Amino acid sequence: MNSSVQHMNGQTRPIDPNQPADPAPVNTRRSTVNKRPAADDGGKKPSAAVRLVQLARERYRFVMSADGRPYAVAIDGPNVVLPFKGRAGLRQRLARLYAETYESDVASQSALADAMTVLEGIAEDDDPVPVHLRVGQDDLGTIVVDLGTADGRAVTVSAGGWHIVDRSPILFRRSGAMAPMPAPALLGDGLNMLHSLFNMNESAFRQLVAWLIAAWIPNIPHPVITFKGEQGTGKSKTAQMVVNLVDPSPAAKRSAPRDLKAWSIQAFNSWALCLDNVSAIPGWLSDTLCKAVTGDGFVDRQLYSDDDVVVVSFRRVLSMTTIDAGAFAGDLAERLLMLELQLIDPSRRRSEEELDTAFETVRPAVLGSLFDLLATVLAVLPHVKLDSLPRMADFARVLAAVDQVMEWNTLDDYLAASATVAGDALEGDPFGSAVVALVEQCGTWTGTAAQLLEHVQAPGGIRPPTWPKDATRAGGKIRRLAPLLRTVGITVDDTQRSPDRHRHKLLVLTRTDLPGETASAPPTGSLWPDVQPIGQGHRPSDQY
């Protein structure tokens, strides 16, 4: 790589316009970028595009993100990237800066476009760099949380504790869906303060705390935390407060997206978001949410271009609220953390304004306690070993680390709740329920997918629209239901073939015995803890 070009990226190099131009370097294309052109014999001034490039390079350095987007970073400012276009982007700032610098002139749209093209080429000179949204991790494993404030402050969390730093050690981007996060503070027992805002039992609250801790660990899949309950249990408000702890937003609650492109825009601009009042999920959205948990990408053609593409990749922290857990498909049900909220007693009910005021009052203390717990979890997590790993294995290890630190039982409660969710999902699937009834009746069933489709009986003798139409779809349905069937004690073996010359693939469905504790309900504790006054709480022991 041309070292002179790297040196010039974002650096000031004044050149006397009256001196003759330097001899052309080997790379003549880059020489036009790195130098302010000299005046010719007629005293012609540099063009507006050249002036814009010079102004930009005096104040910014330029990087390319891993997904191919150019950004500008202020040399003497926060470690926050600016997009080239859009509201408060580099183009808008350069237009204003140009007008302020050259009072009698305004940069034209064509000059701005030419300058942006040159600056994008400068950004491509170096290798792509990671650009994070709200949460990231540096090369040493330190977790960094962007407070979203104008001054660029961030919280760094490691096994040694957490600190508020004036400048983030990694690059962050911002979006219009983000809001500033208050600075965390050690002002008491923030966990008890948080519990006082929610009408959930102790087991559910402890699982919620563990999920909040995991939500700031960026490189693992996070289950979709789902608040279930009848009307009047405060599901929407609870989800809003939870999301605003992890990733504050002026629109923490969203309606279900209408298509894949609308969803990709939402997910690209928020680290954590909530789908509110979900009653039914179409197949495409169920698959999309599953991929968003483990990591997803979206590729589309760039506007006004035939061959350039736009890449949107993300892994997100998701929340949902619902009344009916049976509305979820089996693959999505396996990625849920279902927490049931209790009906609020009229004497305990509070107005929205009261809840908002209480939440804003305790939020710094809650964040301080959560970051304390996160630092302790990071210290023990490398040493956590599980005998067997469930589907969300990384999240299970975080639960085990929280249990070790706090002497809780969140992992067992999560596994028990997951089995319950699987049962609910099967009950909500007519074909799955019919298969369960068939195996319960005969113990072990063996046959082809076509034979299975003949033997299972639809409820009421009428096949619903979701019923498989043929043997191929029936076989695929069984494979998708296999993880849920295992949770209720039914194994699926599709590796055998019929002994005749046709060698048809066989399905072997077998009823097995379940451990007695697998689906046991977690113990119920007090819904409303006693909250200590701010300033008289405590932190978990052996913190640092």
C-alpha positions in Angstrom: 0.0 0.0 0.0 1.3 3.5 -0.8 2.5 4.8 2.6 2.1 8.4 1.5 -1.5 7.9 0.9 -2.0 6.3 4.3 -0.2 9.2 5.9 -2.5 11.6 4.2 -5.8 10.0 5.2 -7.2 12.6 7.5 -4.0 14.6 7.8 -3.5 18.3 6.9 -0.9 19.1 4.3 -0.9 22.8 3.3 0.7 23.5 -0.2 1.6 26.9 -1.5 -0.5 27.4 -4.6 2.2 29.6 -6.1 4.8 26.8 -6.1 5.0 24.4 -9.1 3.4 21.0 -8.6 5.6 18.2 -7.3 6.8 15.6 -9.8 4.0 13.1 -10.4 4.3 10.1 -8.1 4.1 6.6 -9.4 0.4 6.3 -8.6 -0.9 9.3 -10.6 -4.6 8.6 -9.6 -3.8 9.0 -5.9 -1.7 12.1 -6.4 -4.8 14.1 -7.5 -6.5 13.2 -4.2 -3.6 14.0 -1.9 -2.7 17.4 -3.1 -4.3 20.8 -3.4 -3.9 21.7 -7.1 -1.7 24.7 -8.0 -3.1 27.7 -9.7 -2.4 27.8 -13.5 -1.0 30.7 -15.4 -4.4 32.4 -15.5 -4.8 32.4 -11.7 -7.7 30.0 -11.7 -8.9 29.1 -8.2 -9.4 25.4 -7.1 -12.9 24.1 -7.8 -15.5 23.8 -5.1 -15.2 20.0 -5.1 -11.4 20.3 -4.5 -12.0 22.7 -1.6 -14.6 20.4 -0.1 -12.2 17.4 -0.2 -9.5 19.6 1.5 -11.9 20.7 4.2 -13.0 17.2 4.9 -9.5 15.8 5.1 -8.4 18.5 7.6 -11.1 17.4 10.0 -11.9 13.7 9.4 -10.4 10.4 8.7 -12.2 7.9 6.5 -12.9 4.2 7.0 -14.8 1.5 5.3 -17.0 -0.8 7.4 -17.0 -4.6 7.1 -20.3 -4.4 5.2 -18.9 -2.0 2.6 -20.2 1.4 3.9 -17.9 4.4 3.9 -17.8 6.5 7.1 -16.0 9.6 8.4 -14.6 9.9 11.9 -13.8 13.3 13.4 -10.0 13.5 14.1 -10.6 15.6 17.3 -14.0 14.2 18.4 -15.9 11.2 19.6 -15.1 7.8 18.1 -18.5 7.8 16.3 -18.7 7.4 12.6 -20.7 9.7 10.3 -22.4 8.2 7.2 -21.7 10.0 4.0 -25.3 10.7 3.3 -28.5 11.3 5.3 -29.5 13.6 8.1 -26.5 14.9 10.0 -24.2 13.0 7.6 -20.8 14.1 6.2 -22.4 15.6 3.1 -24.6 17.9 5.0 -21.8 18.9 7.4 -19.5 19.7 4.6 -22.1 21.8 2.8 -22.5 23.9 6.0 -18.7 24.0 6.6 -18.1 25.2 3.1 -20.6 28.0 3.4 -19.1 29.1 6.7 -15.5 29.0 5.3 -16.2 30.7 2.0 -18.8 33.3 3.0 -19.6 34.4 -0.5 -20.0 30.9 -2.0 -22.2 27.8 -1.6 -21.2 24.4 -2.8 -23.3 23.0 -5.6 -24.9 19.6 -5.6 -22.5 18.4 -8.3 -19.5 19.6 -6.3 -20.7 17.8 -3.2 -21.3 14.6 -5.3 -17.8 14.8 -6.8 -16.2 15.4 -3.3 -18.1 12.4 -1.9 -16.9 10.2 -4.7 -13.3 11.1 -4.0 -13.6 10.7 -0.2 -15.2 7.3 -0.7 -12.2 6.3 -2.7 -10.0 7.4 0.2 -12.0 5.3 2.6 -11.4 2.3 0.4 -7.6 2.6 0.6 -7.4 0.7 3.9 -8.8 -2.6 5.1 -12.4 -2.6 6.4 -12.9 -2.0 10.1 -15.6 -3.2 12.5 -18.3 -0.5 13.2 -20.6 -1.4 16.1 -24.2 -0.3 17.1 -24.7 0.4 20.8 -22.7 -2.7 21.9 -19.3 -4.0 20.8 -16.2 -5.8 21.9 -12.6 -4.9 21.4 -9.6 -7.2 20.6 -9.0 -7.8 24.3 -12.6 -9.0 25.0 -13.7 -5.8 26.8 -17.3 -5.1 26.2 -18.1 -1.5 25.3 -21.5 0.1 25.5 -22.2 3.4 23.7 -24.1 5.8 26.0 -25.3 7.5 22.8 -24.5 11.0 24.1 -23.1 13.8 22.0 -19.8 13.8 23.7 -19.2 10.1 22.7 -18.8 8.7 26.2 -19.1 4.9 26.7 -19.0 2.2 29.4 -16.3 -0.4 29.3 -16.9 -3.7 31.1 -14.3 -6.4 31.7 -13.6 -9.0 34.3 -12.0 -6.3 36.4 -15.0 -4.1 36.6 -16.7 -1.3 34.6 -15.7 2.3 33.9 -17.2 5.3 32.1 -14.7 6.5 29.5 -14.7 9.8 27.7 -13.9 8.3 24.3 -14.9 4.8 23.2 -12.0 2.5 22.3 -14.0 1.1 19.3 -16.0 2.7 16.5 -19.8 3.1 16.9 -22.4 4.3 14.5 -25.7 6.0 15.6 -29.2 5.9 14.1 -32.3 7.9 14.5 -33.9 5.0 16.4 -31.4 5.4 19.3 -31.7 7.6 22.4 -29.1 8.5 25.0 -28.5 6.2 27.9 -28.1 7.7 31.4 -24.7 7.2 33.0 -24.7 4.2 35.3 -24.2 4.8 39.0 -23.8 2.8 42.2 -26.7 4.2 44.2 -28.1 1.1 45.9 -29.6 -2.3 45.1 -30.6 -1.6 41.6 -31.9 -5.1 41.0 -34.5 -4.8 43.7 -35.5 -1.4 42.5 -36.1 -2.9 39.0 -38.1 -5.8 40.4 -40.4 -3.3 42.2 -41.5 -2.1 38.7 -42.5 -5.5 37.4 -45.4 -7.8 38.4 -43.5 -11.1 38.0 -42.4 -13.7 40.4 -38.8 -14.2 41.6 -38.0 -17.0 39.2 -39.1 -14.9 36.2 -37.3 -11.8 37.4 -34.1 -13.7 37.9 -34.3 -15.0 34.3 -35.0 -11.5 33.1 -31.8 -10.2 34.9 -29.7 -13.0 33.3 -31.2 -12.1 29.9 -30.3 -8.4 30.4 -26.7 -9.4 31.3 -26.5 -11.6 28.1 -28.0 -8.7 26.0 -24.7 -6.8 26.4 -22.5 -9.7 25.3 -22.5 -9.0 21.6 -21.1 -12.2 20.0 -23.6 -14.8 21.2 -27.2 -15.6 20.2 -29.8 -14.2 22.5 -33.3 -15.8 23.0 -36.3 -13.7 22.2 -37.6 -12.6 25.6 -41.4 -12.9 25.4 -43.7 -11.5 27.9 -46.9 -13.5 28.1 -50.1 -12.7 30.1 -53.7 -11.8 29.9 -54.9 -8.2 29.3 -54.0 -5.9 32.2 -50.7 -7.6 33.1 -48.6 -4.7 31.8 -46.8 -6.6 29.1 -46.2 -3.7 26.8 -44.9 -1.4 29.5 -42.6 -4.1 30.9 -41.1 -4.8 27.4 -40.6 -1.1 26.8 -38.7 -0.6 30.0 -36.6 -3.7 29.4 -35.6 -2.6 25.9 -34.9 1.0 27.2 -32.4 -0.5 29.6 -30.4 -2.3 27.0 -30.8 0.0 24.0 -32.9 3.2 24.7 -35.0 4.3 21.8 -37.8 6.8 21.2 -39.7 3.8 19.6 -38.9 0.8 21.8 -42.1 -0.9 20.9 -42.8 -1.7 17.2 -45.6 -3.3 15.2 -44.7 -6.5 13.3 -43.1 -5.5 10.0 -45.0 -6.0 6.8 -42.2 -7.5 4.7 -38.5 -8.5 4.8 -37.2 -5.1 3.7 -39.1 -3.2 6.4 -37.8 -5.6 9.0 -34.2 -5.3 7.8 -34.4 -1.5 8.1 -35.7 -1.8 11.7 -33.1 -4.4 12.7 -30.2 -2.5 11.1 -30.9 0.6 13.1 -31.5 -0.9 16.6 -29.5 -3.3 18.8 -32.6 -4.2 20.8 -36.3 -3.9 19.7 -39.7 -5.2 20.7 -42.6 -6.5 18.6 -45.7 -5.6 20.6 -49.0 -7.5 20.8 -48.0 -10.4 18.6 -51.0 -12.7 18.0 -49.9 -14.5 14.9 -46.6 -14.7 13.0 -46.5 -15.5 9.3 -43.9 -18.1 8.3 -41.5 -15.7 6.7 -41.4 -13.6 9.8 -40.9 -16.6 12.1 -37.9 -17.7 10.0 -36.6 -14.1 9.9 -36.7 -13.8 13.7 -34.9 -17.1 14.1 -32.1 -15.9 11.8 -32.0 -12.5 13.6 -31.2 -14.4 16.8 -28.3 -16.3 15.4 -27.2 -13.8 12.7 -28.8 -12.7 9.5 -28.0 -10.8 6.3 -29.9 -9.0 3.6 -28.6 -8.2 0.2 -30.4 -5.8 -2.2 -29.6 -3.9 -5.3 -28.3 -0.4 -4.7 -30.6 2.3 -5.9 -29.9 3.6 -9.5 -27.4 0.9 -10.0 -27.3 -2.3 -12.0 -24.6 -4.3 -10.3 -23.8 -2.7 -7.0 -25.5 -4.2 -3.9 -26.3 -3.1 -0.4 -25.5 -5.5 2.4 -27.4 -5.4 5.7 -26.1 -7.9 8.3 -27.0 -8.1 11.9 -27.6 -10.2 15.1 -30.1 -8.6 17.4 -31.6 -8.7 20.8 -35.3 -9.2 20.5 -38.4 -8.9 22.7 -42.1 -9.7 22.1 -45.4 -9.5 23.9 -48.2 -11.9 23.4 -51.3 -13.5 24.9 -51.1 -16.8 23.1 -47.8 -18.7 23.2 -49.2 -21.3 20.8 -49.0 -18.7 18.0 -45.2 -19.4 17.5 -43.8 -22.0 15.1 -41.6 -24.8 16.5 -38.2 -23.4 15.4 -39.0 -20.0 16.9 -40.4 -21.5 20.1 -37.0 -23.1 20.7 -35.5 -19.6 20.7 -37.8 -18.0 23.2 -37.4 -17.1 26.8 -41.0 -17.0 27.9 -41.8 -15.0 31.1 -45.4 -14.9 32.3 -46.6 -11.7 34.0 -49.2 -11.7 36.8 -52.5 -9.8 36.8 -51.9 -6.4 38.5 -53.9 -5.9 41.6 -56.0 -2.7 41.4 -54.4 -1.4 44.5 -50.9 -1.8 42.9 -51.8 -0.3 39.5 -50.0 2.9 38.5 -50.4 5.4 35.7 -48.0 5.5 32.8 -46.6 8.8 34.1 -45.9 7.4 37.5 -44.2 4.3 36.0 -42.1 6.5 33.6 -41.0 8.8 36.5 -40.1 5.8 38.7 -38.2 4.1 35.9 -36.2 7.2 35.1 -35.4 7.7 38.7 -34.0 4.3 39.3 -32.4 3.7 35.9 -28.9 4.9 36.7 -28.8 2.6 39.8 -30.3 -0.3 37.8 -27.6 0.1 35.1 -24.9 0.3 37.8 -26.0 -3.0 39.4 -26.4 -4.7 36.0 -22.9 -3.6 34.9 -21.5 -4.8 38.2 -23.1 -8.2 37.7 -21.9 -8.3 34.0 -18.3 -7.7 35.1 -18.5 -10.6 37.6 -20.1 -12.9 35.1 -17.3 -12.1 32.6 -14.8 -13.2 35.3 -16.3 -16.6 35.8 -17.7 -17.3 32.3 -14.5 -18.7 30.8 -14.5 -21.4 33.5 -18.2 -22.5 33.2 -18.6 -26.0 31.8 -22.0 -27.7 31.3 -22.5 -31.4 31.1 -25.0 -31.0 28.3 -25.8 -28.0 26.1 -29.4 -27.0 25.1 -30.3 -25.3 21.8 -29.2 -21.8 23.0 -25.9 -23.1 24.4 -24.1 -19.8 24.8 -27.0 -18.2 26.6 -27.2 -21.3 28.9 -23.6 -20.8 29.8 -24.3 -17.2 30.8 -27.2 -18.4 32.9 -24.9 -20.9 34.6 -22.4 -18.1 35.3 -25.1 -15.8 36.8 -26.2 -18.8 39.0 -22.7 -19.2 40.2 -22.3 -15.6 41.1 -25.7 -14.9 42.6 -26.5 -18.5 43.9 -29.7 -18.5 41.8 -31.3 -21.3 39.7 -32.0 -19.5 36.4 -30.6 -22.3 34.2 -33.0 -25.0 35.5 -35.9 -22.6 35.4 -35.1 -21.6 31.8 -35.0 -25.3 30.7 -38.3 -26.1 32.5 -39.9 -23.0 30.9 -38.5 -24.0 27.5 -40.2 -27.4 27.8 -43.5 -25.7 28.6 -43.2 -23.4 25.6 -42.5 -26.4 23.4 -45.7 -28.1 24.6 -47.7 -24.9 24.0 -46.3 -24.7 20.5 -47.2 -28.3 19.8 -50.7 -27.7 21.0 -51.0 -24.7 18.7 -50.0 -26.9 15.7 -52.9 -29.2 14.6 -50.6 -31.6 12.7 -48.1 -31.8 15.6 -50.9 -32.5 18.1 -52.2 -35.2 15.8 -48.8 -36.8 15.6 -48.4 -36.7 19.4 -51.9 -38.4 19.7 -50.9 -41.1 17.3 -47.6 -42.0 19.0 -49.3 -41.9 22.5 -51.7 -44.5 21.2 -49.3 -46.9 19.6 -46.0 -46.3 21.5 -43.9 -46.6 18.3 -45.0 -45.9 14.8 -43.0 -46.8 11.7 -43.9 -45.9 8.1 -43.4 -43.5 5.2 -44.4 -39.9 5.2 -47.3 -40.8 2.9 -48.5 -43.4 5.3 -48.2 -41.0 8.2 -50.3 -38.5 6.4 -53.0 -41.2 6.0 -52.9 -42.3 9.6 -53.0 -39.0 11.5 -56.4 -37.6 12.1 -57.2 -33.9 11.7 -59.2 -32.3 14.6 -62.9 -32.6 13.8 -62.1 -34.4 10.6 -61.4 -31.1 8.8 -57.8 -30.4 7.7 -56.8 -26.8 8.5 -54.9 -24.7 5.9 -51.6 -25.4 7.6 -52.0 -29.2 7.2 -49.4 -30.7 4.9 -50.7 -31.2 1.4 -48.6 -34.2 0.4 -46.0 -36.7 1.6 -43.0 -34.4 0.9 -44.5 -31.6 3.0 -45.5 -34.0 5.7 -41.9 -35.3 5.9 -40.5 -31.8 6.1 -43.1 -30.8 8.8 -42.0 -33.8 10.9 -38.3 -32.7 10.7 -39.2 -29.2 11.7 -41.3 -30.5 14.6 -38.6 -33.0 15.8 -37.0 -30.7 18.4 -40.4 -29.9 19.9 -41.5 -33.6 19.8 -38.3 -34.5 21.8 -39.3 -32.1 24.6 -42.5 -34.1 25.1 -40.8 -37.5 24.9 -41.1 -38.4 21.2 -38.0 -39.1 19.2 -37.9 -38.9 15.4 -35.6 -41.2 13.3 -35.6 -40.7 9.6 -32.4 -42.6 8.7 -33.9 -46.0 8.0 -35.1 -47.3 4.6 -37.8 -49.9 3.7 -36.4 -53.4 3.0 -38.1 -53.7 -0.4 -36.5 -52.7 -3.7 -38.0 -49.2 -3.6 -36.0 -48.3 -0.5 -38.5 -45.7 0.7 -37.4 -43.4 3.5 -39.1 -44.4 6.8 -40.1 -42.3 9.8 -39.7 -44.0 13.2 -41.6 -42.2 15.9 -41.0 -43.5 19.4 -42.3 -42.6 22.8 -39.6 -42.3 25.5 -39.7 -41.6 29.2 -39.1 -38.1 30.3 -37.2 -37.1 33.5 -39.7 -36.2 36.2 -38.4 -32.8 36.7 -38.1 -31.6 33.1 -41.4 -29.8 32.8 -41.9 -29.0 36.5 -43.1 -25.4 37.2 -40.5 -23.2 38.9 -41.3 -22.1 42.4 -43.3 -18.9 42.8 -41.9 -16.2 45.1 -43.1 -12.8 46.1 -44.2 -10.5 43.2 -43.3 -7.3 45.0 -39.9 -7.2 46.7 -39.1 -4.8 49.5 -37.0 -2.0 48.0 -34.2 -0.4 49.9 -33.9 3.4 49.7 -31.4 4.6 47.1 -27.9 4.8 48.6 -28.4 1.9 51.1 -28.2 -1.0 48.8 -25.3 -3.4 48.2 -23.4 -5.0 45.3 -22.8 -8.7 44.8 -19.9 -9.8 46.9 -16.4 -10.5 45.5 -17.0 -8.0 42.7 -13.5 -6.9 41.9 
